[in-house]
Amino acid sequence: MSRRVSVPELIGRQAELAVLAGALADAAAGTGRLVLVEGDAGVGKTRLVQEFADQAARDGATVLSGGCLQLEADIPYAAFDEALPGTFFTGTPDRASEFRRVAETIASAGQPVVLVLEDLHWADASTRDLLVFLQRALRHAPVLQVGTVRTGEVGGDHPVAGMVAELARLPHAERLRLSPLTPTETRALARGLLGVEPGREMVTVLVSRAEGNPFFTEELIAAWPAPGEVPQTVREVVITRLARLTEGARQLSRLASVIGRTVSHDLLASLAELSDVDIAGSVRDLVHHGQLVAGEDGYAFRHALIREAIYADLLPGERRDAHARVARLLAARPTPVAELAHHWDAAGQVDEALAASVRAAESASAAFAPAEAHAHYERAIRRWREATAPEPLTGLDLDTLLERAAAAASIASRNRRAVELTQQRLALLDPVVAPEKVAVAYAELAHRAWASADWPLARSANLRALELVPADSPERMAIMAHRAGLAMLSSQHRDALRFARELLPVASAAGDRVTYGRGLMVLAISSIGTGHVDDGLSYLRQHLALANEIRVPRMLGVNYANHPEALVWVDRPEEALTLAREGIARASEFGFDFYLLLIVGNQVRALAELNRWDEALDAAEDPADQAADAFTRLPMDLARADVYIKRGEVAAAGTLLSACASVLTGQDDVQHGTELSALQALLALREGRFADARAAVGEGLRVALAADNQHRSARVVWVGVRVEADLADGAARAEEILSAGEARLAALETDGAQLLPRTRRYLALARAELTRLTTPAPEAWAAVDPAHDRFLLAYQRFRWAEAVLLTRGARQRAVTALTEAAAVAAELRAAPLAADIQALADRARITLPVAQVPVAEDPDGLTAREAEVLALVARGLTNADIAAELFISVKTASVHVSNILRKLGLKSRIQAAAVAQRRGM
C-alpha cells in the first residue's frame, strides 16, 4: 500500500524527525524537553515541525501551537496567547503567580503535550521571560517544547540571540540546525515534486540559484520559466508567480500580507468586499497556486517568506492604504489593541495611532510586560505633537505620558532612556506651580540616574527633590527613602543609618510596607558597612521575609542583589553563593529583570572568593541582554577581571576593565570605582606600567578615603603599598598611603564603627607589604589571616618564606612554605604568582617540582579553561562529554567551544582538533 511522502522525508530530514520523536518519548516519560529548530529562512523549519506535530497529534499527544509576531511594538506573550487562548491574565495578582498558572495549564493539557512556538527570533520580551521560566517549571512535566528560530534574523547583541543561546545550553535542550540541501537532495526534491526525473539544466539552475534552500527550490520549480528568465531572488520568484494570478487574487494577497502570517476567513472576506474583490475565486486561486493554505477558520501564507516578499513589494501609498483598511475592520471587532495600534501607525493615521498606542501601553503594563509598555509609550510620544487634540484622545496630559513611559523604561532596565524622559518632564514642569510634583520627578530622576551609573546627576537630583518637597507632603516619605538609599549606595553609611532611622517610623505609621522595606535594606547594608554584622544580617533576613510576604518583585530583586554581596563582605561566600543562585532561579518568575545581572555578579563573586575560578568564569558566560544598563554588568565583570589578573590573562582582564571604566570614569563611585582602581593598578603593575599603577591607586584613594566603605578603602591601601613595594622606590610614599588609610579607619572606629575581619586582613597585608621596603619581618606576614582565600594563603606563604630567607631564618620551614604556595598556585593556575614563587626558589637555590608551575597566558588569547576544553576537543569529546569531564554544564561547554573557534578563526571542531595537535595537546 502506497503512502504520501512528506517534503521533510523527500529532502532528507528523517534524522531530525527522529530527534523530535525521541524528545517526545522523553517527555511522555516525565522528563521535560526543549528542542530548538534553527536554520535560514526557507530551509524547512516550519514544515518539519508541522510534520512532526501532526504525527504527534495522531499518536495521542496534545499539540499547542503559537507564533511570535513581527510588529514594531510587540503584543505581550503573543505566541503563548495563540497557543493558549483565553488563558492569560484572569485576575492573578503578579507575574510570578501568572507564570506558575500558565505552566500548570500547559502541564495539565495532555499526556504528553507538545508546545510549538514558531519564529522565536521575533519573540517579545515577556514571551522570552515566560519561556525561560518554563524551562525550570516544566523540567519534570510531560511536555516537549519546540521552538523555531530563523538564523541571522537578529544580531548577536540582540536579547533574542542571548535567550536562544541560553536556552540551547540547558541540559534538557537540543539544538537542531537544518542545513541547506545537497545537490543530491535538491534533485530528489525536484523529482518528488515533479513526479519525473528533472533535467540536468533545471538541476544546475536550482543548485546555483537556490543554494540548497528548499523553499526557494520549490518556488523556482513552480515558476519554472523559459531559459534566461530565471528569477534571482526569493522575492523575485514570489512576485513572478503572483503575476500569473488574477488581479483579484493579487490584490487580496497584498491585503493579507499586511495582516500577518495568518488571517481569518471573515476578515479576509470583509477586506475583499471593501476592495470589490471576488473572495471565493480569489482565495481559491491563491490556495491552488500555493500562496495560501486553508485552515479550519481561515488561511495562512504557505511560508513567511511569501508574505514578506509580497509586503515588501507594496509601494508606500499602497501599504498605508492597506493598513488603514485593515485597521478600520479590526477596530470593529475584538482585536489586541497592540495590533490595532500597529496598523493605525503604519497607515499614518496619527490620532488613531496615538489613542491605540496609549491603550496598548496600559494593557501591557497590566500584563506585567514593561518592555512592551515602554515601546508603545514611545510611539505615543512620537505621535503626540502631530495629533489634533492629544489630551482628549488619550485622557492624559504630556507630563503623565512621559511619566508612565519613564517608569516603564526603568522597570524594563532601560534607565538611560528613563533619565531622558524624566528630564523632558522636568523641562515642562514649573516648580513654583507644582513643587510637590517636581520634587517627586527629581527623586525619580535620582533613582534612574543611579541605575544608569550617573552618580553626579543622582546626587544633585535628590538634593533638589529635598529642597522642593513641602514638609507636610505625603510624597516626602518616598523622597526620604531615595535619600537614604543614595547615601547607602554612596558608602556614606553613617548618614545612611541616620536617614533610615528617620524613615522607618514614618513608613511604619503610614502602613507603607514597601517604603519600610527600603529603610530596612539601608539599615542592613549600612550596619554591615560600619561593622555591625549581626544587626545587619538580621535586617537582611527581615527584609527578605517581608519581600516574600508582600511579593513585590523589585523588593525581592533588591534583596537578592544586596544580600549575597553583604555575605561576601563578612566572609560567608558559601551562603552568598546559595542565595545568589536562589535569586537567579526566581528572577524570570517574579520579573525583577533589572537586578538579574547584579545577582549573577554576586554568584560570580562568591565563586571567585571560594577560589572556584573556573566555575566563576563559566557562570559569567551566560548571555545577557546587551540593551540592559551597563551598570548592572559591573559586579560580574570586575570579579572576572580579578580572576584573569590572578591567572595572568592580561588581555582578557584589560578588555573587561576598559568596559568598566567606560561606565565609571568621572562618577566618583565608591562601591565599584574603588574596586576598579585597585584592579587597574594590579594590571598595570603586571604589565610594567608603573606610572599608571600609581595613578590608579591615587584615584582609588581619593574616592575611598572620602567615604565610609572600610573594606574597600583598606583594599586600595593594601594595593597602593604593594605597588610601592614592587617598585622598591623608597618607603616614604608607602608609609604615606598606609598612614592615610589607618587614620581614616581610626576615625570610623571613633565614630562607632567596628572593623570587619576583611578590613583587618587588608590592613595586615598593607603593613606586611611595607616591611618589604623597610626591614623584612616574617611575623608581619604571619599576622595575615587568609581566611577561606587559598590564593591569598599562597601569596602569604610565599611572602613569609621570602622574609624568612632574607632574615636567614629557618630555611627548611621556608622551603615547606614555598612548596605549599607553589602547589596552590599550580592548582589555581595562578601563573604570575607561580612565576614569582619559582623566581624566589631559583634565587634561594630551592628546587620545586617543575610540574607545579602553570603555563602563562595563551598566545592566541585562550583562557586557561578554554585551553583545557581545546585539549578535550582534540580527544574527540562531545560537549556533553566535556561537561562530564570538567564537572560543568553542557551549555557552558558549548560556550567554551564557540569561544575557541572564534578566537582561533576556525569553523569546525575538526580544525580545532588539528590546532590542538600542533600545540602538542
Stockholm file with secondary structure:
# STOCKHOLM 1.0

chainA/1-921         MSRRVSVPELIGRQAELAVLAGALADAAAGTGRLVLVEGDAGVGKTRLVQEFADQAARDGATVLSGGCLQLEADIPYAAFDEALPGTFFTGTPDRASEFRRVAETIASAGQPVVLVLEDLHWADASTRDLLVFLQRALRHAPVLQVGTVRTGEVGGDHPVAGMVAELARLPHAERLRLSPLTPTETRALARGLLGVEPGREMVTVLVSRAEGNPFFTEELIAAWPAPGEVPQTVREVVITRLARLTEGARQLSRLASVIGRTVSHDLLASLAELSDVDIAGSVRDLVHHGQLVAGEDGYAFRHALIREAIYADLLPGERRDAHARVARLLAARPTPVAELAHHWDAAGQVDEALAASVRAAESASAAFAPAEAHAHYERAIRRWREATAPEPLTGLDLDTLLERAAAAASIASRNRRAVELTQQRLALLDPVVAPEKVAVAYAELAHRAWASADWPLARSANLRALELVPADSPERMAIMAHRAGLAMLSSQHRDALRFARELLPVASAAGDRVTYGRGLMVLAISSIGTGHVDDGLSYLRQHLALANEIRVPRMLGVNYANHPEALVWVDRPEEALTLAREGIARASEFGFDFYLLLIVGNQVRALAELNRWDEALDAAEDPADQAADAFTRLPMDLARADVYIKRGEVAAAGTLLSACASVLTGQDDVQHGTELSALQALLALREGRFADARAAVGEGLRVALAADNQHRSARVVWVGVRVEADLADGAARAEEILSAGEARLAALETDGAQLLPRTRRYLALARAELTRLTTPAPEAWAAVDPAHDRFLLAYQRFRWAEAVLLTRGARQRAVTALTEAAAVAAELRAAPLAADIQALADRARITLPVAQVPVAEDPDGLTAREAEVLALVARGLTNADIAAELFISVKTASVHVSNILRKLGLKSRIQAAAVAQRRGM
#=GR chainA/1-921 SS CCCCCCHHHHTTCHHHHHHHHHHHHHHHTTCCEEEEEEESTTSSHHHHHHHHHHHHHHTTCEEEEEECCCCSSCCTTHHHHHHSTTCSCSSCSSHHHHHHHHHHHHHTSCSSEEEEEECGGGCCHHHHHHHHHHHHHTTTSSEEEEEEEETTSSCTTSHHHHHHHHHHTSTTEEEEECCCCCHHHHHHHHHHHHSSCCCHHHHHHHHHHHTTCHHHHHHHHHTCCSTTCCCSSHHHHHHHHHTTSCHHHHHHHHHHHHHCSEEEHHHHHHHHHHTTCCHHHHHHHHHHTTSEEECSSEEEESSHHHHHHHHHTSCHHHHHHHHHHHHHHHHTSCCCHHHHHHHHHHTTCHHHHHHHHHHHHHHHHHTTCHHHHHHHHHHHHHHHTTSSSHHHHHTCCHHHHHHHHHHHHHHTTCHHHHHHHHHHHHHHCCTTTCHHHHHHHHHHHHHHHHHTTCHHHHHHHHHHHHHHSCTTCTTHHHHHHHHHHHHHHTTCHHHHHHHHHHHHHHHHHHTCHHHHHHHHHHHHHHHHHTTCHHHHHHHHHHHHHHHHHHTCHHHHHHHHHHHHHHHHHTTCHHHHHHHHHHHHHHHHHHTCGGGHHHHHHHHHHHHHHTTCHHHHHHHTTSCCCTTSCGGGGHHHHHHHHHHHHHHTCHHHHHHHHHHHHHHHTTSCCSTTHHHHHHHHHHHHHHTTCHHHHHHHHHHHHHHHTTSCCHHHHHHHHHHHHHHHHHHTCCSHHHHHHHHHHHHHHHHHHHTTCCCCHHHHHHHHHHHHHHHTTSSCCHHHHHTCCCTTCHHHHHHHHHHHHHHHHHTTCCHHHHHHHHHHHHHHHHHHTCHHHHHHHHHHHHHTTCCCCGGGSCCCCCTTCCCHHHHHHHHHHHTTCCHHHHHHHHTCCHHHHHHHHHHHHHHHTCSSHHHHHHHHHHTTC
#=GC SS_cons         CCCCCCHHHHTTCHHHHHHHHHHHHHHHTTCCEEEEEEESTTSSHHHHHHHHHHHHHHTTCEEEEEECCCCSSCCTTHHHHHHSTTCSCSSCSSHHHHHHHHHHHHHTSCSSEEEEEECGGGCCHHHHHHHHHHHHHTTTSSEEEEEEEETTSSCTTSHHHHHHHHHHTSTTEEEEECCCCCHHHHHHHHHHHHSSCCCHHHHHHHHHHHTTCHHHHHHHHHTCCSTTCCCSSHHHHHHHHHTTSCHHHHHHHHHHHHHCSEEEHHHHHHHHHHTTCCHHHHHHHHHHTTSEEECSSEEEESSHHHHHHHHHTSCHHHHHHHHHHHHHHHHTSCCCHHHHHHHHHHTTCHHHHHHHHHHHHHHHHHTTCHHHHHHHHHHHHHHHTTSSSHHHHHTCCHHHHHHHHHHHHHHTTCHHHHHHHHHHHHHHCCTTTCHHHHHHHHHHHHHHHHHTTCHHHHHHHHHHHHHHSCTTCTTHHHHHHHHHHHHHHTTCHHHHHHHHHHHHHHHHHHTCHHHHHHHHHHHHHHHHHTTCHHHHHHHHHHHHHHHHHHTCHHHHHHHHHHHHHHHHHTTCHHHHHHHHHHHHHHHHHHTCGGGHHHHHHHHHHHHHHTTCHHHHHHHTTSCCCTTSCGGGGHHHHHHHHHHHHHHTCHHHHHHHHHHHHHHHTTSCCSTTHHHHHHHHHHHHHHTTCHHHHHHHHHHHHHHHTTSCCHHHHHHHHHHHHHHHHHHTCCSHHHHHHHHHHHHHHHHHHHTTCCCCHHHHHHHHHHHHHHHTTSSCCHHHHHTCCCTTCHHHHHHHHHHHHHHHHHTTCCHHHHHHHHHHHHHHHHHHTCHHHHHHHHHHHHHTTCCCCGGGSCCCCCTTCCCHHHHHHHHHHHTTCCHHHHHHHHTCCHHHHHHHHHHHHHHHTCSSHHHHHHHHHHTTC
//
